[in-house]
Amino acid sequence: MKEKKILTMRSVQEGDEILVQDLFDFGMHADACRLFVMSCLHDGAIHELFFVSNVCIGMVSLDHGEISYRMKKAWRGQGFGTQCVALFLQHNVTEMKARVEADNAASIAILKANGFKMNDRHENVLYFTRDLQAAGKIAKVGW
């Protein structure tokens, strides 16, 4: 029988530099990561880290009504991005917007699965919104 993976989230905290650094594929410098975490603590936005067991697999943020997210490369393509956004939305019921590059099919699927609707396109960027009527539509993905 396949073991069920439990997804948890918590706010970014002081000392999370290594966890955050591991989320960036391009190898963010340690000093830049320290500044990023300090910014997360003081910028007024919501920044949540997501864990399976004790492994940090991703981060979702909400800043000025715009949601953004990133997943560790090894955890992509398994439904975890959709689940991270769904869990985040359960705790942050508000109107939201998002923008994504038109060729990012995985990110587009995450947004659509969680009730976002595309409402505009400018060159290679798609713009999505999620209103409060969509608040009941949160993805249900099992492993």
Secondary structure, DSSP 8 states (H G I E B T S, - for coil): ------EEEEE--TT-HHHHHTT-TT---HHHHHHHHHHHHHSSSEEEEEEETTEEEEEEEEETTEEEEEE-GGGTTTTHHHHHHHHHHHH--S-EEEEEETT-HHHHHHHHHTT-EEEEEETTEEEEEE-GGGGG-------
